[in-house]
Amino acid sequence: MNVALWIAQLALAAMFMMSGFTKVTMPLDKLMIQLPWVKDVPADLVRFIGLAELIGGAGVLLPSFFPVKPVLIPLAAMGLCVIMLLAAVFHITRGETEPIGINLALAGLAFFVAWGRFRKLPVTGRNA
């Protein structure tokens, strides 16, 4: 179970940190080519989503390596779960079906990490 949680944490961290970094740093006209929805929302919202993804991605992994506040891991995972559920609703309202499966899969993975690190195998201090 611990190995599965670590793999899930690494996958979430990689996915969300790459996605967040792209949304925060890429010029919006180039980002619109990859993500058509970007042209229909305010630029600040795109950047905010990217920042939230960066923080969430770091949050599911980095507290494991430091003895301070390992409870941040499942909290970050729950935050990522919420982001993905909201993204799925957003895409449903726009009639976009392709991204919904990825949104739900990432939400499920984030929920698994949150559940696992809250209930089954919490990270404690230096025992990460």
C-alpha positions as CSV (number, residue, x, y, z in Angstrom):
1,M,0.0,0.0,0.0
2,N,2.8,2.4,0.9
3,V,4.4,1.8,-2.5
4,A,1.1,2.5,-4.3
5,L,0.7,5.7,-2.4
6,W,4.2,6.8,-3.2
7,I,3.7,6.1,-6.9
8,A,0.4,8.0,-6.8
9,Q,2.1,10.9,-5.0
10,L,4.9,11.1,-7.5
11,A,2.5,10.9,-10.5
12,L,0.3,13.6,-9.0
13,A,3.3,15.8,-8.3
14,A,4.7,15.4,-11.8
15,M,1.4,16.0,-13.6
16,F,0.3,19.0,-11.6
17,M,3.7,20.7,-11.3
18,M,4.2,20.4,-15.1
19,S,0.7,21.5,-15.8
20,G,0.8,24.4,-13.3
21,F,4.3,25.5,-14.5
22,T,2.9,25.7,-18.0
23,K,-0.1,27.7,-17.0
24,V,2.0,30.1,-15.0
25,T,4.8,30.7,-17.4
26,M,3.6,30.1,-21.0
27,P,2.4,33.1,-22.9
28,L,-1.4,32.9,-23.1
29,D,-1.5,33.1,-26.9
30,K,0.6,29.9,-27.1
31,L,-1.3,28.3,-24.2
32,M,-4.6,28.8,-26.1
33,I,-3.3,26.5,-28.8
34,Q,-2.9,23.6,-26.3
35,L,-5.9,24.5,-24.1
36,P,-8.7,26.1,-26.1
37,W,-10.7,27.1,-22.9
38,V,-8.0,29.6,-22.0
39,K,-9.3,32.1,-24.5
40,D,-12.7,32.1,-22.7
41,V,-11.5,32.8,-19.2
42,P,-9.7,35.8,-17.6
43,A,-5.9,35.6,-17.8
44,D,-5.6,36.0,-14.0
45,L,-7.8,32.9,-13.5
46,V,-5.6,30.8,-15.8
47,R,-2.5,31.9,-13.8
48,F,-4.3,31.3,-10.5
49,I,-5.2,27.8,-11.6
50,G,-1.6,27.2,-12.6
51,L,-0.4,28.4,-9.2
52,A,-2.9,26.2,-7.4
53,E,-1.7,23.2,-9.4
54,L,1.9,24.0,-8.7
55,I,1.3,24.3,-4.9
56,G,-0.9,21.2,-4.9
57,G,1.7,19.2,-6.8
58,A,4.5,20.3,-4.5
59,G,2.2,19.7,-1.5
60,V,1.6,16.0,-2.2
61,L,5.3,15.3,-2.2
62,L,7.5,17.8,-0.4
63,P,6.1,17.5,3.1
64,S,7.2,13.8,3.0
65,F,10.8,14.9,3.0
66,F,10.6,17.4,5.8
67,P,9.6,16.7,9.4
68,V,7.2,19.7,9.4
69,K,3.5,19.3,8.9
70,P,3.2,16.0,7.0
71,V,-0.6,16.4,7.3
72,L,-0.2,18.8,4.4
73,I,0.1,15.8,2.1
74,P,-3.5,14.6,2.3
75,L,-4.8,18.2,2.4
76,A,-2.9,19.0,-0.8
77,A,-4.3,15.8,-2.3
78,M,-7.9,16.9,-1.4
79,G,-7.2,20.3,-2.9
80,L,-6.1,18.7,-6.2
81,C,-9.2,16.4,-6.1
82,V,-11.4,19.5,-5.8
83,I,-9.6,21.3,-8.6
84,M,-10.1,18.3,-10.9
85,L,-13.8,17.9,-10.0
86,L,-14.3,21.6,-10.7
87,A,-12.5,21.2,-14.0
88,A,-14.8,18.3,-14.9
89,V,-17.9,20.4,-14.2
90,F,-16.4,23.3,-16.2
91,H,-15.8,21.1,-19.2
92,I,-19.2,19.6,-18.9
93,T,-20.8,23.0,-19.0
94,R,-18.8,23.8,-22.2
95,G,-19.8,20.5,-23.8
96,E,-16.2,19.3,-23.9
97,T,-16.1,15.6,-23.3
98,E,-12.4,14.7,-24.0
99,P,-10.8,16.2,-20.8
100,I,-13.4,14.9,-18.4
101,G,-12.0,11.4,-18.2
102,I,-8.5,12.7,-17.3
103,N,-10.1,15.1,-14.8
104,L,-11.9,12.3,-13.1
105,A,-8.9,9.9,-13.2
106,L,-6.7,12.5,-11.6
107,A,-9.4,13.3,-9.0
108,G,-9.6,9.6,-8.2
109,L,-5.8,9.4,-7.8
110,A,-5.8,12.4,-5.6
111,F,-8.6,11.0,-3.5
112,F,-6.7,7.8,-3.1
113,V,-3.7,9.7,-1.8
114,A,-5.8,11.8,0.5
115,W,-7.6,8.7,1.9
116,G,-4.3,6.7,2.2
117,R,-2.4,9.4,3.9
118,F,-5.2,10.4,6.2
119,R,-6.4,6.9,7.2
120,K,-4.2,4.0,6.1
121,L,-0.6,5.1,6.2
122,P,-0.1,8.7,7.4
123,V,3.3,10.1,7.0
124,T,4.7,11.0,10.4
125,G,7.7,13.3,10.9
126,R,10.9,11.7,9.7
127,N,9.2,8.3,9.0
128,A,8.4,9.3,5.4
